[in-house]
Amino acid sequence: MAAPSTLPRTAFQNFENLVLIGSFTDRELVDLQDVMLRNPEQTAISSAVYRLLLEQIEAAERRIAAAAAAAVRRARRAGMVGR
């Protein structure tokens, strides 16, 4: 088992690896924005990974907004939502 002092760094390294391979869903990315990026410990991840994470979050927000707009358009076409 790793020494207690190495556990937080290992956790951040694992987190960085997940960001780099794009493992998070759109919903998880938006949640990360609310939790991880506002946490003072976020500085423990590298600046390159931090920037990549911000880009992934912005892209996720765009996809979520586009999906919501498409759902409204479909509902309007089906007569389920007023114009």
N, CA, C and O atoms as CSV, one atom per row, in Angstrom:
chain,resi,resn,atom,element,x,y,z
A,1,MET,N,N,0.847,-1.175,0.000
A,1,MET,CA,C,0.000,0.000,0.000
A,1,MET,C,C,0.887,1.231,0.000
A,1,MET,O,O,1.972,1.224,0.583
A,2,ALA,N,N,0.426,2.284,-0.653
A,2,ALA,CA,C,1.195,3.525,-0.731
A,2,ALA,C,C,1.193,4.231,0.610
A,2,ALA,O,O,0.263,4.094,1.406
A,3,ALA,N,N,2.233,4.976,0.839
A,3,ALA,CA,C,2.307,5.769,2.067
A,3,ALA,C,C,1.193,6.802,2.049
A,3,ALA,O,O,0.829,7.290,0.980
A,4,PRO,N,N,0.639,7.149,3.218
A,4,PRO,CA,C,-0.471,8.106,3.254
A,4,PRO,C,C,-0.178,9.421,2.538
A,4,PRO,O,O,-1.079,10.003,1.934
A,5,SER,N,N,1.051,9.895,2.593
A,5,SER,CA,C,1.365,11.173,1.949
A,5,SER,C,C,1.327,11.083,0.428
A,5,SER,O,O,1.179,12.105,-0.241
A,6,THR,N,N,1.458,9.880,-0.132
A,6,THR,CA,C,1.423,9.738,-1.587
A,6,THR,C,C,0.014,9.486,-2.112
A,6,THR,O,O,-0.223,9.599,-3.315
A,7,LEU,N,N,-0.913,9.151,-1.242
A,7,LEU,CA,C,-2.274,8.853,-1.698
A,7,LEU,C,C,-2.944,10.036,-2.381
A,7,LEU,O,O,-3.508,9.850,-3.458
A,8,PRO,N,N,-2.917,11.251,-1.818
A,8,PRO,CA,C,-3.561,12.356,-2.527
A,8,PRO,C,C,-2.938,12.611,-3.901
A,8,PRO,O,O,-3.664,12.849,-4.866
A,9,ARG,N,N,-1.621,12.567,-4.005
A,9,ARG,CA,C,-0.979,12.803,-5.299
A,9,ARG,C,C,-1.365,11.706,-6.286
A,9,ARG,O,O,-1.618,11.986,-7.458
A,10,THR,N,N,-1.410,10.471,-5.822
A,10,THR,CA,C,-1.817,9.376,-6.690
A,10,THR,C,C,-3.251,9.586,-7.168
A,10,THR,O,O,-3.559,9.325,-8.331
A,11,ALA,N,N,-4.113,10.045,-6.299
A,11,ALA,CA,C,-5.501,10.318,-6.683
A,11,ALA,C,C,-5.556,11.394,-7.763
A,11,ALA,O,O,-6.320,11.279,-8.721
A,12,PHE,N,N,-4.750,12.432,-7.607
A,12,PHE,CA,C,-4.739,13.486,-8.622
A,12,PHE,C,C,-4.139,12.988,-9.934
A,12,PHE,O,O,-4.583,13.391,-11.009
A,13,GLN,N,N,-3.140,12.121,-9.856
A,13,GLN,CA,C,-2.579,11.546,-11.082
A,13,GLN,C,C,-3.623,10.696,-11.792
A,13,GLN,O,O,-3.741,10.750,-13.016
A,14,ASN,N,N,-4.373,9.920,-11.041
A,14,ASN,CA,C,-5.451,9.117,-11.631
A,14,ASN,C,C,-6.501,10.021,-12.259
A,14,ASN,O,O,-6.998,9.740,-13.349
A,15,PHE,N,N,-6.837,11.102,-11.572
A,15,PHE,CA,C,-7.804,12.064,-12.100
A,15,PHE,C,C,-7.281,12.665,-13.406
A,15,PHE,O,O,-8.022,12.760,-14.385
A,16,GLU,N,N,-6.013,13.070,-13.424
A,16,GLU,CA,C,-5.417,13.627,-14.643
A,16,GLU,C,C,-5.498,12.626,-15.791
A,16,GLU,O,O,-5.813,12.999,-16.921
A,17,ASN,N,N,-5.217,11.369,-15.506
A,17,ASN,CA,C,-5.298,10.341,-16.548
A,17,ASN,C,C,-6.716,10.218,-17.088
A,17,ASN,O,O,-6.902,10.057,-18.295
A,18,LEU,N,N,-7.708,10.290,-16.227
A,18,LEU,CA,C,-9.105,10.215,-16.666
A,18,LEU,C,C,-9.458,11.401,-17.558
A,18,LEU,O,O,-10.171,11.246,-18.549
A,19,VAL,N,N,-8.957,12.588,-17.204
A,19,VAL,CA,C,-9.194,13.773,-18.036
A,19,VAL,C,C,-8.533,13.583,-19.400
A,19,VAL,O,O,-9.145,13.843,-20.436
A,20,LEU,N,N,-7.297,13.133,-19.391
A,20,LEU,CA,C,-6.540,12.992,-20.641
A,20,LEU,C,C,-7.182,12.005,-21.607
A,20,LEU,O,O,-7.123,12.207,-22.819
A,21,ILE,N,N,-7.792,10.944,-21.092
A,21,ILE,CA,C,-8.408,9.961,-21.989
A,21,ILE,C,C,-9.889,10.248,-22.236
A,21,ILE,O,O,-10.552,9.510,-22.964
A,22,GLY,N,N,-10.409,11.322,-21.629
A,22,GLY,CA,C,-11.793,11.722,-21.879
A,22,GLY,C,C,-12.820,10.778,-21.295
A,22,GLY,O,O,-13.805,10.449,-21.955
A,23,SER,N,N,-12.606,10.340,-20.077
A,23,SER,CA,C,-13.470,9.331,-19.467
A,23,SER,C,C,-14.779,9.860,-18.894
A,23,SER,O,O,-15.659,9.068,-18.557
A,24,PHE,N,N,-14.930,11.151,-18.777
A,24,PHE,CA,C,-16.093,11.698,-18.085
A,24,PHE,C,C,-17.256,11.945,-19.039
A,24,PHE,O,O,-17.061,12.352,-20.184
A,25,THR,N,N,-18.466,11.693,-18.549
A,25,THR,CA,C,-19.665,12.014,-19.317
A,25,THR,C,C,-19.899,13.519,-19.246
A,25,THR,O,O,-19.282,14.213,-18.437
A,26,ASP,N,N,-20.792,14.018,-20.097
A,26,ASP,CA,C,-21.100,15.448,-20.075
A,26,ASP,C,C,-21.612,15.879,-18.706
A,26,ASP,O,O,-21.208,16.916,-18.181
A,27,ARG,N,N,-22.498,15.082,-18.136
A,27,ARG,CA,C,-23.055,15.435,-16.824
A,27,ARG,C,C,-21.957,15.461,-15.759
A,27,ARG,O,O,-21.929,16.356,-14.915
A,28,GLU,N,N,-21.061,14.485,-15.800
A,28,GLU,CA,C,-19.957,14.451,-14.836
A,28,GLU,C,C,-19.052,15.667,-14.997
A,28,GLU,O,O,-18.570,16.222,-14.010
A,29,LEU,N,N,-18.823,16.080,-16.240
A,29,LEU,CA,C,-17.983,17.253,-16.470
A,29,LEU,C,C,-18.608,18.509,-15.882
A,29,LEU,O,O,-17.917,19.318,-15.263
A,30,VAL,N,N,-19.906,18.673,-16.071
A,30,VAL,CA,C,-20.582,19.843,-15.507
A,30,VAL,C,C,-20.529,19.789,-13.985
A,30,VAL,O,O,-20.317,20.812,-13.335
A,31,ASP,N,N,-20.721,18.607,-13.417
A,31,ASP,CA,C,-20.610,18.461,-11.963
A,31,ASP,C,C,-19.193,18.758,-11.485
A,31,ASP,O,O,-19.004,19.345,-10.419
A,32,LEU,N,N,-18.206,18.357,-12.265
A,32,LEU,CA,C,-16.815,18.643,-11.901
A,32,LEU,C,C,-16.559,20.142,-11.835
A,32,LEU,O,O,-15.800,20.621,-10.992
A,33,GLN,N,N,-17.199,20.867,-12.727
A,33,GLN,CA,C,-17.033,22.318,-12.707
A,33,GLN,C,C,-17.501,22.871,-11.369
A,33,GLN,O,O,-16.862,23.758,-10.803
A,34,ASP,N,N,-18.605,22.357,-10.869
A,34,ASP,CA,C,-19.148,22.835,-9.600
A,34,ASP,C,C,-18.338,22.380,-8.401
A,34,ASP,O,O,-18.278,23.087,-7.395
A,35,VAL,N,N,-17.721,21.227,-8.486
A,35,VAL,CA,C,-17.031,20.644,-7.333
A,35,VAL,C,C,-15.523,20.826,-7.416
A,35,VAL,O,O,-14.925,21.495,-6.574
A,36,MET,N,N,-14.926,20.242,-8.409
A,36,MET,CA,C,-13.464,20.178,-8.482
A,36,MET,C,C,-12.815,21.524,-8.758
A,36,MET,O,O,-11.846,21.894,-8.095
A,37,LEU,N,N,-13.336,22.252,-9.722
A,37,LEU,CA,C,-12.656,23.473,-10.138
A,37,LEU,C,C,-12.795,24.607,-9.136
A,37,LEU,O,O,-12.029,25.570,-9.186
A,38,ARG,N,N,-13.742,24.512,-8.241
A,38,ARG,CA,C,-13.891,25.545,-7.217
A,38,ARG,C,C,-13.221,25.146,-5.913
A,38,ARG,O,O,-13.308,25.862,-4.915
A,39,ASN,N,N,-12.559,24.011,-5.928
A,39,ASN,CA,C,-11.864,23.496,-4.753
A,39,ASN,C,C,-10.427,24.000,-4.783
A,39,ASN,O,O,-9.774,23.915,-5.822
A,40,PRO,N,N,-9.919,24.522,-3.672
A,40,PRO,CA,C,-8.547,25.027,-3.662
A,40,PRO,C,C,-7.511,23.978,-4.054
A,40,PRO,O,O,-6.423,24.329,-4.510
A,41,GLU,N,N,-7.830,22.709,-3.887
A,41,GLU,CA,C,-6.878,21.658,-4.226
A,41,GLU,C,C,-6.747,21.445,-5.726
A,41,GLU,O,O,-5.887,20.675,-6.156
A,42,GLN,N,N,-7.566,22.098,-6.532
A,42,GLN,CA,C,-7.476,21.899,-7.979
A,42,GLN,C,C,-6.095,22.259,-8.495
A,42,GLN,O,O,-5.698,21.795,-9.564
A,43,THR,N,N,-5.354,23.079,-7.758
A,43,THR,CA,C,-4.007,23.446,-8.196
A,43,THR,C,C,-3.064,22.246,-8.181
A,43,THR,O,O,-1.952,22.328,-8.702
A,44,ALA,N,N,-3.494,21.141,-7.594
A,44,ALA,CA,C,-2.656,19.943,-7.559
A,44,ALA,C,C,-2.593,19.258,-8.924
A,44,ALA,O,O,-1.709,18.434,-9.157
A,45,ILE,N,N,-3.514,19.586,-9.826
A,45,ILE,CA,C,-3.424,19.019,-11.170
A,45,ILE,C,C,-2.599,19.972,-12.030
A,45,ILE,O,O,-2.514,21.165,-11.740
A,46,SER,N,N,-2.005,19.451,-13.064
A,46,SER,CA,C,-1.143,20.277,-13.909
A,46,SER,C,C,-1.966,21.322,-14.657
A,46,SER,O,O,-3.161,21.142,-14.892
A,47,SER,N,N,-1.309,22.408,-15.024
A,47,SER,CA,C,-2.016,23.486,-15.724
A,47,SER,C,C,-2.521,23.016,-17.088
A,47,SER,O,O,-3.579,23.457,-17.535
A,48,ALA,N,N,-1.787,22.136,-17.749
A,48,ALA,CA,C,-2.232,21.620,-19.046
A,48,ALA,C,C,-3.503,20.791,-18.894
A,48,ALA,O,O,-4.426,20.915,-19.698
A,49,VAL,N,N,-3.552,19.955,-17.876
A,49,VAL,CA,C,-4.743,19.138,-17.631
A,49,VAL,C,C,-5.903,20.031,-17.202
A,49,VAL,O,O,-7.045,19.794,-17.594
A,50,TYR,N,N,-5.623,21.046,-16.407
A,50,TYR,CA,C,-6.652,21.995,-15.979
A,50,TYR,C,C,-7.279,22.668,-17.201
A,50,TYR,O,O,-8.503,22.763,-17.292
A,51,ARG,N,N,-6.449,23.138,-18.145
A,51,ARG,CA,C,-6.969,23.773,-19.363
A,51,ARG,C,C,-7.781,22.780,-20.193
A,51,ARG,O,O,-8.840,23.126,-20.717
A,52,LEU,N,N,-7.284,21.548,-20.312
A,52,LEU,CA,C,-8.011,20.519,-21.053
A,52,LEU,C,C,-9.361,20.249,-20.403
A,52,LEU,O,O,-10.369,20.099,-21.093
A,53,LEU,N,N,-9.379,20.186,-19.087
A,53,LEU,CA,C,-10.625,19.955,-18.366
A,53,LEU,C,C,-11.609,21.096,-18.613
A,53,LEU,O,O,-12.798,20.852,-18.818
A,54,LEU,N,N,-11.127,22.336,-18.595
A,54,LEU,CA,C,-12.002,23.476,-18.892
A,54,LEU,C,C,-12.576,23.372,-20.302
A,54,LEU,O,O,-13.759,23.642,-20.511
A,55,GLU,N,N,-11.750,22.985,-21.263
A,55,GLU,CA,C,-12.228,22.814,-22.639
A,55,GLU,C,C,-13.283,21.717,-22.717
A,55,GLU,O,O,-14.293,21.873,-23.403
A,56,GLN,N,N,-13.052,20.606,-22.016
A,56,GLN,CA,C,-14.019,19.509,-22.018
A,56,GLN,C,C,-15.331,19.945,-21.381
A,56,GLN,O,O,-16.405,19.575,-21.856
A,57,ILE,N,N,-15.254,20.729,-20.307
A,57,ILE,CA,C,-16.463,21.212,-19.637
A,57,ILE,C,C,-17.239,22.135,-20.565
A,57,ILE,O,O,-18.460,22.018,-20.673
A,58,GLU,N,N,-16.547,23.053,-21.237
A,58,GLU,CA,C,-17.225,23.962,-22.159
A,58,GLU,C,C,-17.895,23.194,-23.294
A,58,GLU,O,O,-19.021,23.512,-23.677
A,59,ALA,N,N,-17.218,22.194,-23.829
A,59,ALA,CA,C,-17.802,21.379,-24.896
A,59,ALA,C,C,-19.017,20.611,-24.382
A,59,ALA,O,O,-20.020,20.496,-25.088
A,60,ALA,N,N,-18.936,20.090,-23.169
A,60,ALA,CA,C,-20.066,19.365,-22.575
A,60,ALA,C,C,-21.261,20.288,-22.399
A,60,ALA,O,O,-22.396,19.897,-22.671
A,61,GLU,N,N,-21.008,21.512,-21.945
A,61,GLU,CA,C,-22.104,22.469,-21.776
A,61,GLU,C,C,-22.766,22.776,-23.116
A,61,GLU,O,O,-23.989,22.885,-23.192
A,62,ARG,N,N,-21.965,22.916,-24.172
A,62,ARG,CA,C,-22.534,23.166,-25.503
A,62,ARG,C,C,-23.375,21.980,-25.967
A,62,ARG,O,O,-24.461,22.167,-26.515
A,63,ARG,N,N,-22.878,20.757,-25.749
A,63,ARG,CA,C,-23.642,19.567,-26.161
A,63,ARG,C,C,-24.951,19.452,-25.385
A,63,ARG,O,O,-25.987,19.110,-25.956
A,64,ILE,N,N,-24.905,19.736,-24.094
A,64,ILE,CA,C,-26.117,19.667,-23.270
A,64,ILE,C,C,-27.129,20.707,-23.737
A,64,ILE,O,O,-28.317,20.408,-23.859
A,65,ALA,N,N,-26.662,21.930,-23.999
A,65,ALA,CA,C,-27.561,22.989,-24.472
A,65,ALA,C,C,-28.156,22.630,-25.834
A,65,ALA,O,O,-29.341,22.862,-26.071
A,66,ALA,N,N,-27.350,22.072,-26.721
A,66,ALA,CA,C,-27.843,21.676,-28.040
A,66,ALA,C,C,-28.878,20.560,-27.923
A,66,ALA,O,O,-29.881,20.566,-28.638
A,67,ALA,N,N,-28.645,19.612,-27.035
A,67,ALA,CA,C,-29.602,18.517,-26.841
A,67,ALA,C,C,-30.913,19.042,-26.268
A,67,ALA,O,O,-31.989,18.588,-26.659
A,68,ALA,N,N,-30.830,19.992,-25.348
A,68,ALA,CA,C,-32.048,20.573,-24.770
A,68,ALA,C,C,-32.825,21.338,-25.838
A,68,ALA,O,O,-34.050,21.234,-25.907
A,69,ALA,N,N,-32.125,22.101,-26.664
A,69,ALA,CA,C,-32.792,22.850,-27.732
A,69,ALA,C,C,-33.439,21.897,-28.733
A,69,ALA,O,O,-34.546,22.155,-29.207
A,70,ALA,N,N,-32.765,20.811,-29.053
A,70,ALA,CA,C,-33.331,19.828,-29.979
A,70,ALA,C,C,-34.575,19.180,-29.385
A,70,ALA,O,O,-35.540,18.921,-30.105
A,71,ALA,N,N,-34.564,18.919,-28.093
A,71,ALA,CA,C,-35.734,18.325,-27.434
A,71,ALA,C,C,-36.918,19.278,-27.483
A,71,ALA,O,O,-38.052,18.849,-27.697
A,72,VAL,N,N,-36.665,20.562,-27.288
A,72,VAL,CA,C,-37.744,21.556,-27.363
A,72,VAL,C,C,-38.289,21.611,-28.783
A,72,VAL,O,O,-39.504,21.656,-28.975
A,73,ARG,N,N,-37.404,21.607,-29.785
A,73,ARG,CA,C,-37.871,21.630,-31.177
A,73,ARG,C,C,-38.733,20.409,-31.486
A,73,ARG,O,O,-39.777,20.529,-32.126
A,74,ARG,N,N,-38.298,19.242,-31.035
A,74,ARG,CA,C,-39.094,18.023,-31.273
A,74,ARG,C,C,-40.453,18.118,-30.581
A,74,ARG,O,O,-41.473,17.726,-31.148
A,75,ALA,N,N,-40.460,18.635,-29.367
A,75,ALA,CA,C,-41.720,18.758,-28.626
A,75,ALA,C,C,-42.653,19.744,-29.319
A,75,ALA,O,O,-43.861,19.516,-29.383
A,76,ARG,N,N,-42.102,20.830,-29.836
A,76,ARG,CA,C,-42.938,21.806,-30.551
A,76,ARG,C,C,-43.526,21.193,-31.809
A,76,ARG,O,O,-44.698,21.400,-32.121
A,77,ARG,N,N,-42.707,20.439,-32.528
A,77,ARG,CA,C,-43.211,19.784,-33.746
A,77,ARG,C,C,-44.318,18.793,-33.411
A,77,ARG,O,O,-45.254,18.612,-34.190
A,78,ALA,N,N,-44.211,18.165,-32.274
A,78,ALA,CA,C,-45.221,17.190,-31.862
A,78,ALA,C,C,-46.425,17.871,-31.220
A,78,ALA,O,O,-47.394,17.202,-30.861
A,79,GLY,N,N,-46.374,19.198,-31.071
A,79,GLY,CA,C,-47.484,19.933,-30.485
A,79,GLY,C,C,-47.562,19.828,-28.983
A,79,GLY,O,O,-48.614,20.084,-28.397
A,80,MET,N,N,-46.458,19.452,-28.343
A,80,MET,CA,C,-46.470,19.266,-26.896
A,80,MET,C,C,-46.095,20.530,-26.135
A,80,MET,O,O,-46.358,20.631,-24.937
A,81,VAL,N,N,-45.484,21.493,-26.815
A,81,VAL,CA,C,-45.035,22.718,-26.155
A,81,VAL,C,C,-45.533,23.890,-26.972
A,81,VAL,O,O,-45.494,23.859,-28.202
A,82,GLY,N,N,-46.002,24.930,-26.289
A,82,GLY,CA,C,-46.456,26.126,-26.990
A,82,GLY,C,C,-45.319,26.839,-27.680
A,82,GLY,O,O,-44.153,26.670,-27.326
A,83,ARG,N,N,-45.663,27.624,-28.650
A,83,ARG,CA,C,-44.633,28.346,-29.414
A,83,ARG,C,C,-44.313,29.636,-28.806
A,83,ARG,O,O,-43.468,30.369,-29.321
